[in-house]
């Protein structure tokens, strides 16, 4: 590290800040590749670099990575995450804005769940009509080919 590197401060868990990308990835449980990706998308501000070009992440940036990871686990889109990160960092935000994003996501999840349940019902019905024996007739293949399933 160069002489111009920021002074490191110790955190309670014995992590010295700032940290290199590998440590930021480990602490946030996000791969280094995804850390760079999130930075490229603008979800993270451009991070400080050493004179030799190594990225240096602050505790706040690692916490933002943790936020992004949790939002991804909940299925938010990258656009929604960008909006949520912006709201999280904006202490003057209205919680109504956050709730609007979350409600829209819940509605989308509900629609996707209903669509998947319909797929499950259709496949279960096709399975019920398939003999699964040595005969070539197969209602599953017929349905995939665009022919309606005929009751056996």
C-alpha positions in Angstrom: 0.0 0.0 0.0 1.3 3.5 -0.8 2.0 6.3 1.7 -1.2 8.0 0.5 -3.4 5.1 1.6 -6.1 6.0 4.1 -5.4 5.5 7.7 -6.9 2.2 8.8 -9.4 2.2 11.7 -10.2 -1.0 13.6 -13.8 -2.2 13.8 -15.1 -4.2 16.7 -14.9 -7.5 14.8 -11.1 -6.9 14.2 -11.6 -5.9 10.6 -9.3 -3.0 9.6 -10.8 -0.6 7.2 -10.6 0.0 4.3 -10.3 -3.5 2.9 -9.4 -5.0 -0.5 -12.0 -6.5 -2.8 -11.4 -10.1 -1.5 -12.1 -9.1 2.1 -15.1 -7.0 1.0 -16.4 -10.0 -0.9 -15.9 -12.3 2.1 -17.4 -9.9 4.6 -20.5 -9.3 2.4 -20.7 -12.9 1.2 -20.8 -11.6 -2.4 -18.2 -12.8 -5.0 -15.5 -10.4 -6.0 -16.9 -10.6 -9.6 -20.3 -9.5 -8.4 -18.7 -6.7 -6.3 -17.2 -5.3 -9.5 -20.5 -5.9 -11.4 -22.4 -3.9 -8.7 -19.9 -1.2 -8.9 -20.1 -1.1 -12.7 -23.9 -0.8 -12.4 -23.5 2.2 -10.1 -25.0 0.4 -7.1 -21.8 1.2 -5.3 -20.0 4.6 -5.7 -16.6 4.4 -7.3 -14.4 3.2 -4.5 -11.1 4.6 -3.5 -8.0 3.0 -4.9 -4.4 2.7 -3.8 -1.7 4.2 -5.9 -1.2 0.8 -7.4 -4.9 0.6 -8.4 -6.2 -1.8 -5.8 -9.8 -1.1 -4.8 -10.3 -0.1 -1.1 -13.7 -0.7 0.4 -15.0 1.1 3.5 -17.3 -0.4 6.1 -20.2 1.5 4.6 -19.6 0.1 1.1 -19.4 -3.5 2.6 -22.7 -2.8 4.3 -24.2 -1.7 1.0 -23.0 -4.9 -0.6 -24.8 -6.8 2.2 -27.9 -4.8 1.5 -27.7 -5.6 -2.2 -27.2 -9.3 -1.4 -30.2 -9.5 0.8 -32.4 -7.6 -1.7 -31.2 -10.1 -4.4 -32.2 -13.0 -2.0 -35.7 -11.5 -1.8 -35.8 -11.4 -5.6 -35.8 -7.7 -6.2 -34.7 -6.7 -9.7 -31.5 -4.7 -10.2 -33.5 -1.6 -11.0 -35.5 -2.0 -7.8 -32.3 -2.6 -5.9 -30.8 0.6 -7.3 -33.9 2.5 -6.2 -33.9 0.9 -2.8 -30.2 1.6 -2.2 -30.8 5.2 -3.1 -33.7 5.4 -0.7 -31.6 3.6 2.0 -28.9 6.2 1.7 -31.4 9.1 1.6 -32.3 9.9 5.2 -35.0 12.3 4.0 -36.8 9.4 2.2 -40.5 8.7 2.6 -41.1 5.2 3.7 -44.1 5.2 1.3 -41.6 5.1 -1.5 -40.0 2.0 -0.1 -43.4 0.4 0.6 -44.5 1.1 -3.0 -41.5 -0.8 -4.4 -41.9 -3.7 -1.9 -45.7 -4.0 -2.6 -45.1 -4.0 -6.4 -42.6 -6.8 -5.9 -45.0 -8.8 -3.7 -47.7 -8.4 -6.4 -45.3 -9.7 -9.0 -44.3 -12.7 -6.8 -47.9 -13.5 -6.3 -48.5 -13.6 -10.0 -45.5 -15.7 -10.6 -46.5 -18.1 -7.8 -50.0 -18.4 -9.4 -48.5 -19.1 -12.8 -46.2 -21.8 -11.4 -49.1 -23.4 -9.5 -51.1 -23.5 -12.8 -48.1 -25.1 -14.5 -47.9 -27.7 -11.7 -51.6 -28.5 -12.1 -51.2 -28.9 -15.8 -48.2 -31.2 -15.5 -49.9 -33.2 -12.8 -52.9 -33.7 -15.0 -50.6 -34.8 -17.9 -48.9 -37.2 -15.7 -52.2 -38.7 -14.6 -53.1 -39.3 -18.3 -49.7 -40.8 -19.2 -49.6 -44.6 -18.9 -45.8 -44.5 -18.6 -45.6 -47.9 -20.3 -44.1 -49.3 -23.5 -46.7 -47.8 -25.7 -45.7 -44.8 -27.9 -48.8 -42.7 -27.1 -47.8 -40.0 -24.7 -50.1 -37.2 -23.6 -47.2 -35.2 -22.3 -45.5 -35.0 -25.7 -48.9 -34.4 -27.4 -49.5 -31.4 -25.1 -46.0 -30.1 -25.7 -46.6 -30.4 -29.4 -49.8 -28.3 -29.1 -52.4 -31.1 -29.0 -54.8 -31.2 -26.2 -54.6 -34.0 -23.7 -57.3 -36.7 -24.3 -58.6 -38.4 -21.2 -57.6 -42.1 -21.1 
